[in-house]
Amino acid sequence: MLNSKIIERDLSVLWHPCTQMKDHETLPLIPIRRAEGVWLEDFEGKRYIDAVSSWWVNLLGHANPRINAAIRDQLESLEHVILAGFSHEPVIELSERLIEMTPSYFTRCFYTDNGSAGIEAALKMSFHYWRNQGQAQKTKFMTLQDGYHGETLGALAVGDVALYKETYGPLLMETFTAPSPAGCYADEGESYEAYARRQFEEMAALLEKHANEIAAVIVEPLVQCAGGMRMYHPVYLRLLREACDNYNVHLIADEMAVGFGRTGTMFACEQANISADFLCLSKGLTGGYLPLAVVLTGEEIYQAFYDDYTSLKAFLHSHSYTANPLACRAALASLDILAEDNVIENNRKLAQVMAEATQSLRDHPHVGEVRQQGMILAIEMFKDKAKKEPYPWQERRGLRVYEYALEKGALLRPLGNVIYFMPPYVITPAQIRQLAEIAEEGINRATQD
């Protein structure tokens, strides 16, 4: 079957996410027939390296035989069951495994269907905890400039990416926003660590002033992904943990995109040697197979909801597909691979290849910064490198790189003027070098006036 036939059928019935559909009058839609490893293949046999892990979810390669086998096995016995009043072995085992591999503070797992829903649950848990403790005035949340936590209204409210948030402003709760600690904003010659410490001063001042009304601070540890892959030093997380303790405010760690080895450690918070009060995980949790999210928290928070039903302290938050057994089995298989196949150590070697393969771009006249955290590498294009002057967003320079990459067999979906690599962990050094070559030539073409 030809791609054109599939595209025609698609465009007659579908409304795609995060897309101005009119773009597809000129920008080709890519229908995918099959996938394996890092490769996506269309209906005419053309292959594309999935350099963005299909929106950051696929950790261990498409059609991974071990995850496939686990799902098939589970399908033979139980595909789904309500989790209210019922349970099943995959969710119990997954919870035991997650609690074992995270800091000792975490003792309880609460499941939702997807990442945004997980953020909603964590926000509600924090607010509800304080209400159950007689502090109903703690109704506000603190977020970071450039932060992103999802598209549902609560998650959107605690984000700070105008492109997604501004339109819906009238629907959203008010939040406090502290300046980003991301090192890309640092002064010339200022280290990421020094900048993070300097930026924390305003966060500390806001917490001191508003602690009585703030339920929690929510952050993406180390990498602000949808905000432009902006990265910051772990010292900021250590300072934030101390401040949250001092001011009696919860810390929510949104590790949806950065968990499970993406930043060089199993969880990003490990690099700051801290534990949050709520740890939110999704995306790579199932190896990119099925939607599943979990919020881990501690016994003190759990016990604040544990009471007679008539006290009305219960956390009555639910989703129909909570902890779907198929998704839980996929997650268990993914965790097995991470544990048994030396994945994180191998990732460190692959990350070094990424750094070396993109070294020449650091001197490119229109690349302001090449930044990297583990298996995430971002290349930011500027109109004027010396002044850090961005290209006007209307010029869509990143889209030019995207189109060139598709021609050359790679999926490099940009974030504005930021081109990034966030590939499955099964990528090879040769494939990384291929991506780097495609990206460099694409940037050369995109920055020609």
Backbone torsions as a table, in degrees:
resi	resn	phi	psi	omega
1	MET	NA	139.7	-179.8
2	LEU	-80.8	149.7	175.5
3	ASN	-54.6	-40.4	-173.9
4	SER	-58.3	-37.7	179.7
5	LYS	-66.2	-42.4	178.3
6	ILE	-65.2	-43.0	179.8
7	ILE	-61.4	-43.3	179.8
8	GLU	-60.1	-44.6	178.9
9	ARG	-64.7	-43.6	-180.0
10	ASP	-58.1	-52.5	-173.4
11	LEU	-69.7	-11.9	176.8
12	SER	-86.3	-12.9	-174.7
13	VAL	-134.3	-19.1	-170.7
14	LEU	-103.3	152.2	171.1
15	TRP	-124.7	108.1	-171.0
16	HIS	-82.5	152.2	-178.9
17	PRO	-72.6	148.9	173.1
18	CYS	49.7	44.5	-172.3
19	THR	-141.6	133.2	164.1
20	GLN	-84.3	106.6	-170.6
21	MET	-61.4	-25.2	178.4
22	LYS	-63.1	-24.3	176.8
23	ASP	-55.4	-32.3	-174.5
24	HIS	-76.1	3.3	168.1
25	GLU	-70.3	-26.6	-179.4
26	THR	-125.2	-26.8	-178.6
27	LEU	-93.8	119.2	-174.6
28	PRO	-67.6	135.3	170.0
29	LEU	-78.3	142.5	-178.1
30	ILE	-111.1	103.6	176.9
31	PRO	-82.5	132.4	-176.0
32	ILE	-106.9	129.0	-178.9
33	ARG	-92.1	-39.3	-178.2
34	ARG	-155.9	167.5	178.5
35	ALA	-149.5	151.5	177.8
36	GLU	-157.6	131.8	-179.2
37	GLY	61.2	-125.6	177.7
38	VAL	-91.3	1.2	-170.2
39	TRP	-100.9	136.2	167.7
40	LEU	-109.4	140.3	-177.6
41	GLU	-127.9	130.3	-178.7
42	ASP	-86.3	-174.7	-173.3
43	PHE	-76.8	-6.5	176.7
44	GLU	-109.8	8.0	175.1
45	GLY	90.2	0.5	177.4
46	LYS	-75.7	138.6	-176.5
47	ARG	-111.5	149.2	-179.1
48	TYR	-132.5	132.2	171.6
49	ILE	-71.2	125.6	-179.5
50	ASP	-82.0	81.6	-174.1
51	ALA	-75.6	-7.6	-179.4
52	VAL	-117.9	16.6	176.7
53	SER	52.6	36.4	179.7
54	SER	50.5	58.9	-176.9
55	TRP	67.2	42.2	165.4
56	TRP	75.8	13.2	-174.4
57	VAL	-100.8	-32.2	-171.0
58	ASN	-86.4	103.8	-177.3
59	LEU	-87.0	-38.8	-163.6
60	LEU	-118.0	20.0	175.6
61	GLY	95.0	146.0	176.3
62	HIS	-69.4	146.8	178.7
63	ALA	54.1	41.5	178.8
64	ASN	-64.6	121.9	-172.0
65	PRO	-61.4	-32.7	-178.5
66	ARG	-73.6	-38.0	177.3
67	ILE	-71.9	-39.6	175.9
68	ASN	-55.0	-47.3	-176.9
69	ALA	-64.2	-39.0	-179.5
70	ALA	-64.8	-41.6	-180.0
71	ILE	-67.8	-42.7	178.2
72	ARG	-58.7	-44.4	-179.3
73	ASP	-62.4	-44.3	-179.9
74	GLN	-65.1	-36.0	-178.1
75	LEU	-61.1	-26.2	-178.8
76	GLU	-75.4	-17.0	-174.9
77	SER	-118.3	-41.4	-177.0
78	LEU	-158.2	117.2	-179.9
79	GLU	-91.7	-33.2	178.5
80	HIS	-168.6	150.7	172.5
81	VAL	-154.2	147.9	176.2
82	ILE	-56.0	140.0	-179.9
83	LEU	-98.7	-3.6	174.6
84	ALA	-88.3	111.4	-179.2
85	GLY	84.0	-8.0	177.9
86	PHE	-129.5	168.0	177.8
87	SER	-151.5	178.5	175.4
88	HIS	-156.8	159.7	-173.0
89	GLU	-64.8	-41.0	-178.9
90	PRO	-58.2	-39.7	-178.7
91	VAL	-72.5	-33.0	177.8
92	ILE	-67.0	-48.4	-179.2
93	GLU	-63.4	-41.0	179.0
94	LEU	-62.0	-42.8	179.2
95	SER	-63.1	-43.6	177.3
96	GLU	-59.2	-42.5	-178.8
97	ARG	-66.4	-43.9	-178.5
98	LEU	-65.2	-41.0	178.9
99	ILE	-65.6	-37.3	179.3
100	GLU	-66.1	-34.6	-172.9
101	MET	-94.8	-1.7	178.2
102	THR	-110.5	169.9	-179.0
103	PRO	-54.6	153.6	-172.4
104	SER	-61.5	-19.7	178.0
105	TYR	-57.7	-37.1	-173.4
106	PHE	-78.9	125.3	-178.6
107	THR	-130.1	-9.5	-174.5
108	ARG	-135.6	142.8	178.3
109	CYS	-119.6	128.3	174.9
110	PHE	-118.5	125.7	-171.6
111	TYR	-102.4	146.8	172.7
112	THR	-135.8	179.3	-173.9
113	ASP	-82.3	-28.0	-174.1
114	ASN	-158.5	175.7	-173.6
115	GLY	-62.7	-48.1	179.7
116	SER	-59.1	-41.4	178.4
117	ALA	-64.1	-34.2	176.3
118	GLY	-64.8	-41.3	176.8
119	ILE	-62.9	-44.0	178.1
120	GLU	-56.9	-43.6	-179.3
121	ALA	-63.3	-43.3	-179.1
122	ALA	-64.6	-41.8	177.9
123	LEU	-62.0	-44.8	-179.3
124	LYS	-67.0	-39.5	177.8
125	MET	-59.5	-45.8	-178.6
126	SER	-61.9	-52.0	178.1
127	PHE	-56.9	-46.3	-175.2
128	HIS	-67.7	-34.9	175.7
129	TYR	-58.0	-51.3	-178.2
130	TRP	-63.3	-37.1	177.3
131	ARG	-62.5	-44.7	178.4
132	ASN	-65.0	-23.5	179.4
133	GLN	-90.4	6.7	179.2
134	GLY	81.8	18.6	179.0
135	GLN	-120.2	60.7	-175.6
136	ALA	-67.5	-10.8	178.8
137	GLN	-75.7	-12.7	-179.3
138	LYS	-84.9	86.2	-173.4
139	THR	-118.4	-3.4	-173.9
140	LYS	-105.1	161.9	178.4
141	PHE	-129.3	147.6	177.5
142	MET	-106.5	132.7	177.7
143	THR	-130.2	178.7	-178.6
144	LEU	-109.7	145.1	167.0
145	GLN	-49.0	135.2	-179.7
146	ASP	73.4	4.6	179.2
147	GLY	-71.1	154.8	177.3
148	TYR	-147.4	132.7	-176.5
149	HIS	-136.9	8.6	177.2
150	GLY	129.9	179.7	-170.1
151	GLU	-109.8	-14.1	174.4
152	THR	-68.8	161.8	-164.6
153	LEU	-62.7	-40.5	177.5
154	GLY	-66.4	-46.0	179.2
155	ALA	-63.9	-38.7	178.7
156	LEU	-65.7	-37.5	-178.6
157	ALA	-63.3	-34.2	-178.6
158	VAL	-91.9	8.8	172.8
159	GLY	-97.9	175.9	-177.6
160	ASP	-148.8	44.5	173.3
161	VAL	-111.5	106.6	-170.6
162	ALA	-57.2	-35.2	-177.9
163	LEU	-55.3	-37.9	-178.8
164	TYR	-92.8	-29.2	-167.5
165	LYS	-96.7	-36.0	-166.9
166	GLU	-58.0	-44.2	-177.6
167	THR	-57.2	-35.8	-172.5
168	TYR	-98.5	11.9	-178.0
169	GLY	-47.5	-45.4	-178.5
170	PRO	-61.3	-18.2	-177.9
171	LEU	-93.3	-7.9	-166.3
172	LEU	-103.3	148.5	174.4
173	MET	-70.2	153.9	179.5
174	GLU	-79.1	142.4	178.9
175	THR	-134.1	166.3	170.2
176	PHE	-96.2	142.2	-179.3
177	THR	-127.0	122.3	176.9
178	ALA	-97.1	153.0	-179.1
179	PRO	-64.1	147.0	-179.0
180	SER	-65.7	140.5	173.9
181	PRO	-87.3	6.1	-172.9
182	ALA	-60.8	129.3	-174.2
183	GLY	-65.6	-16.2	178.7
184	CYS	-65.0	-16.4	178.5
185	TYR	-94.1	-1.9	-175.3
186	ALA	-64.3	155.2	174.8
187	ASP	-68.2	159.1	177.9
188	GLU	-54.1	124.9	178.2
189	GLY	84.9	-6.2	-179.9
190	GLU	-86.0	131.3	-177.9
191	SER	-74.6	159.8	175.2
192	TYR	-57.1	-40.9	-179.2
193	GLU	-65.5	-46.6	-179.5
194	ALA	-61.3	-40.8	-179.8
195	TYR	-66.5	-42.1	179.2
196	ALA	-60.9	-42.0	177.8
197	ARG	-63.5	-41.4	-179.4
198	ARG	-65.9	-43.2	-179.2
199	GLN	-68.3	-26.9	-179.4
200	PHE	-66.1	-23.1	-178.0
201	GLU	-57.0	-39.5	179.7
202	GLU	-73.6	-36.9	174.0
203	MET	-58.0	-46.2	-179.9
204	ALA	-61.3	-40.7	-179.8
205	ALA	-65.7	-40.0	178.8
206	LEU	-66.5	-40.1	178.4
207	LEU	-65.0	-43.5	179.1
208	GLU	-59.3	-40.2	-176.2
209	LYS	-76.3	-35.7	-169.2
210	HIS	-119.0	11.7	-174.2
211	ALA	-55.3	-33.6	-176.3
212	ASN	-64.7	-23.6	-178.6
213	GLU	-111.1	-2.6	-178.1
214	ILE	-95.4	125.8	175.6
215	ALA	-81.3	-44.3	-174.1
216	ALA	-157.3	155.6	166.7
217	VAL	-103.3	134.8	178.1
218	ILE	-119.7	131.3	-179.1
219	VAL	-140.3	157.1	166.6
220	GLU	-95.0	111.2	-176.1
221	PRO	-63.7	126.2	172.3
222	LEU	73.7	-36.7	-176.6
223	VAL	-135.3	121.0	173.2
224	GLN	-89.8	97.4	-164.5
225	CYS	-71.8	-67.8	-175.7
226	ALA	-67.1	-17.7	176.6
227	GLY	-77.8	7.2	177.7
228	GLY	117.5	22.0	-177.5
229	MET	51.4	49.4	-179.4
230	ARG	-90.3	129.3	-168.7
231	MET	-115.4	148.9	-178.7
232	TYR	-141.9	163.9	-174.3
233	HIS	-76.3	142.6	-178.4
234	PRO	-62.8	-16.3	178.5
235	VAL	-59.0	-29.5	179.4
236	TYR	-62.2	-40.2	179.4
237	LEU	-66.7	-37.2	178.2
238	ARG	-64.9	-45.5	179.0
239	LEU	-63.3	-39.1	-179.3
240	LEU	-67.3	-40.9	178.3
241	ARG	-60.3	-44.6	178.9
242	GLU	-61.8	-42.9	-177.8
243	ALA	-68.3	-41.1	178.2
244	CYS	-61.4	-39.2	175.8
245	ASP	-64.6	-44.1	-177.4
246	ASN	-64.2	-36.7	-174.1
247	TYR	-102.5	7.7	175.4
248	ASN	60.5	52.0	-179.4
249	VAL	-127.8	139.6	177.6
250	HIS	-73.1	155.4	172.5
251	LEU	-118.4	121.6	176.9
252	ILE	-105.5	120.7	177.6
253	ALA	-100.7	111.8	177.2
254	ASP	-89.1	93.1	178.7
255	GLU	-103.1	28.4	179.2
256	MET	-52.5	-47.6	-174.9
257	ALA	-95.5	-22.3	-171.2
258	VAL	-106.4	-1.8	179.4
259	GLY	-79.3	172.9	175.0
260	PHE	61.0	47.2	169.2
261	GLY	90.2	-0.7	-174.0
262	ARG	-66.5	-32.4	-175.7
263	THR	-97.6	2.2	-179.5
264	GLY	111.7	-15.8	171.9
265	THR	-128.4	165.3	-176.6
266	MET	-55.6	-46.8	175.2
267	PHE	-127.1	144.5	-175.0
268	ALA	-62.6	-35.6	-178.3
269	CYS	-61.5	-21.3	178.0
270	GLU	-59.1	-32.1	-176.2
271	GLN	-72.0	-14.8	173.4
272	ALA	-104.8	-3.1	-179.2
273	ASN	56.9	43.9	178.5
274	ILE	-127.0	165.1	169.0
275	SER	-123.1	135.8	172.9
276	ALA	-81.0	173.7	173.2
277	ASP	-82.8	-28.9	175.7
278	PHE	-134.6	129.4	176.8
279	LEU	-115.1	118.9	-176.1
280	CYS	-105.1	125.0	-176.4
281	LEU	-129.7	143.4	175.1
282	SER	-164.2	-142.2	177.9
283	LYS	44.1	-95.2	-176.6
284	GLY	-72.1	-2.1	-178.9
285	LEU	-53.8	-39.9	179.6
286	THR	-101.1	15.1	-176.2
287	GLY	71.5	13.7	179.0
288	GLY	89.5	13.5	-175.4
289	TYR	-89.4	-49.3	-172.9
290	LEU	-139.9	150.9	179.8
291	PRO	-70.0	129.4	178.7
292	LEU	-163.8	137.9	175.3
293	ALA	-139.8	156.3	179.9
294	VAL	-142.5	142.6	171.2
295	VAL	-112.6	117.5	175.5
296	LEU	-96.3	139.9	176.4
297	THR	-147.8	-177.8	-172.7
298	GLY	-103.9	173.5	-173.1
299	GLU	-66.5	-35.6	-179.8
300	GLU	-61.7	-43.0	179.4
301	ILE	-68.7	-43.6	178.2
302	TYR	-57.6	-44.7	-176.9
303	GLN	-67.7	-23.0	178.7
304	ALA	-67.9	-16.4	178.8
305	PHE	-104.2	-6.2	-172.5
306	TYR	-89.0	106.4	-174.8
307	ASP	-164.4	177.1	173.6
308	ASP	-60.7	147.2	-177.0
309	TYR	-56.9	-37.0	-175.9
310	THR	-68.5	-12.0	176.7
311	SER	-73.6	-16.0	-179.5
312	LEU	59.1	34.9	177.1
313	LYS	-97.5	-6.4	-175.2
314	ALA	-64.9	152.0	178.0
315	PHE	-91.6	93.8	-173.1
316	LEU	-92.6	60.5	180.0
317	HIS	-113.5	132.4	-174.8
318	SER	-153.2	159.2	174.2
319	HIS	-138.9	144.7	-175.8
320	SER	-59.0	-39.7	-174.1
321	TYR	-100.9	23.8	179.3
322	THR	-50.9	125.8	175.4
323	ALA	53.2	45.3	176.5
324	ASN	-50.8	130.5	-176.0
325	PRO	-58.9	-37.1	178.2
326	LEU	-62.9	-43.1	178.8
327	ALA	-65.7	-39.9	179.8
328	CYS	-64.7	-38.9	177.5
329	ARG	-67.1	-38.0	175.2
330	ALA	-61.4	-41.4	179.6
331	ALA	-64.2	-42.2	179.6
332	LEU	-63.6	-40.9	177.9
333	ALA	-64.6	-39.7	178.3
334	SER	-63.2	-43.1	178.1
335	LEU	-64.8	-35.8	176.6
336	ASP	-60.1	-45.8	-179.1
337	ILE	-63.8	-44.5	178.8
338	LEU	-59.6	-38.7	-177.1
339	ALA	-77.3	-35.5	-169.3
340	GLU	-97.5	-19.7	-170.4
341	ASP	-108.0	16.3	175.6
342	ASN	57.3	36.4	-171.1
343	VAL	-64.5	-46.2	-174.0
344	ILE	-68.1	-39.4	177.0
345	GLU	-64.0	-41.1	177.9
346	ASN	-65.6	-35.2	177.2
347	ASN	-59.0	-36.4	-179.4
348	ARG	-64.0	-35.4	176.7
349	LYS	-69.4	-42.3	178.4
350	LEU	-64.6	-37.1	178.7
351	ALA	-63.0	-37.0	177.2
352	GLN	-65.6	-38.1	176.5
353	VAL	-63.2	-41.3	176.7
354	MET	-57.1	-46.5	-178.7
355	ALA	-61.5	-44.9	-178.3
356	GLU	-68.3	-40.5	-176.3
357	ALA	-67.5	-25.4	-178.4
358	THR	-104.9	9.2	-175.9
359	GLN	-56.6	-41.2	-176.2
360	SER	-64.8	-25.6	-179.8
361	LEU	-69.6	-19.6	179.8
362	ARG	-64.2	-25.2	179.6
363	ASP	-100.1	6.6	-179.5
364	HIS	-65.8	135.9	-176.0
365	PRO	-63.4	-18.5	180.0
366	HIS	-119.3	20.3	173.1
367	VAL	-111.2	113.9	-178.1
368	GLY	-78.1	-34.2	-178.5
369	GLU	-159.3	139.3	165.1
370	VAL	-110.3	114.1	-176.5
371	ARG	-120.3	151.3	-174.3
372	GLN	-148.6	140.7	170.8
373	GLN	-138.9	101.9	-178.5
374	GLY	60.6	-124.9	-177.2
375	MET	-91.0	27.1	172.4
376	ILE	-123.6	123.5	177.2
377	LEU	-131.1	131.5	-177.2
378	ALA	-126.6	140.7	-179.9
379	ILE	-122.6	115.4	-176.1
380	GLU	-104.4	124.1	-179.5
381	MET	-89.7	141.1	176.9
382	PHE	-130.4	147.7	173.2
383	LYS	-67.4	-45.9	178.5
384	ASP	-125.3	107.7	-175.3
385	LYS	-64.3	-44.2	-175.9
386	ALA	-62.4	-39.0	-177.6
387	LYS	-92.3	-3.0	-173.7
388	LYS	54.1	41.3	179.5
389	GLU	-88.4	118.4	-177.3
390	PRO	-74.8	158.2	168.9
391	TYR	-68.3	144.9	174.0
392	PRO	-56.0	134.8	-175.0
393	TRP	-61.7	-27.5	-178.4
394	GLN	-64.5	-21.6	-179.1
395	GLU	-76.9	-18.3	174.3
396	ARG	51.3	51.5	-179.3
397	ARG	-63.2	-37.1	178.8
398	GLY	-60.7	-35.1	178.9
399	LEU	-63.4	-32.1	177.4
400	ARG	-64.6	-38.7	177.0
401	VAL	-65.4	-43.4	178.9
402	TYR	-56.7	-47.2	-178.3
403	GLU	-65.7	-41.3	177.9
404	TYR	-63.7	-42.5	-178.9
405	ALA	-62.0	-40.2	177.5
406	LEU	-60.4	-41.0	177.4
407	GLU	-58.2	-36.9	-175.1
408	LYS	-94.0	5.0	174.2
409	GLY	88.3	39.3	177.1
410	ALA	-144.1	142.0	173.6
411	LEU	-97.4	102.1	176.9
412	LEU	-121.4	81.8	-177.5
413	ARG	-80.3	119.1	-173.0
414	PRO	-82.0	164.1	166.5
415	LEU	-112.3	90.7	-174.6
416	GLY	63.7	-119.1	178.7
417	ASN	-95.8	13.8	179.7
418	VAL	-104.9	120.3	174.2
419	ILE	-99.9	131.9	-175.3
420	TYR	-137.5	154.3	172.2
421	PHE	-109.6	127.5	174.9
422	MET	-147.2	62.0	-167.8
423	PRO	-82.9	166.1	170.1
424	PRO	-59.1	151.7	-175.3
425	TYR	-70.3	-10.1	179.1
426	VAL	-86.0	3.5	178.5
427	ILE	-62.4	148.6	-179.6
428	THR	-100.3	160.4	175.1
429	PRO	-55.1	-40.0	180.0
430	ALA	-63.6	-38.9	178.7
431	GLN	-68.8	-35.1	175.6
432	ILE	-63.2	-44.6	179.3
433	ARG	-63.5	-37.1	176.6
434	GLN	-62.0	-44.7	177.3
435	LEU	-59.8	-43.2	-179.0
436	ALA	-61.8	-41.5	178.5
437	GLU	-64.1	-44.1	179.2
438	ILE	-62.8	-44.7	-179.3
439	ALA	-62.7	-43.4	-178.4
440	GLU	-64.1	-45.2	179.6
441	GLU	-67.2	-37.6	176.9
442	GLY	-63.1	-40.5	177.9
443	ILE	-67.9	-40.0	176.6
444	ASN	-56.3	-45.7	-178.3
445	ARG	-69.6	-39.8	-176.6
446	ALA	-70.0	-24.2	-176.4
447	THR	-101.4	6.7	172.7
448	GLN	-81.0	123.8	-179.7
449	ASP	-83.0	NA	NA
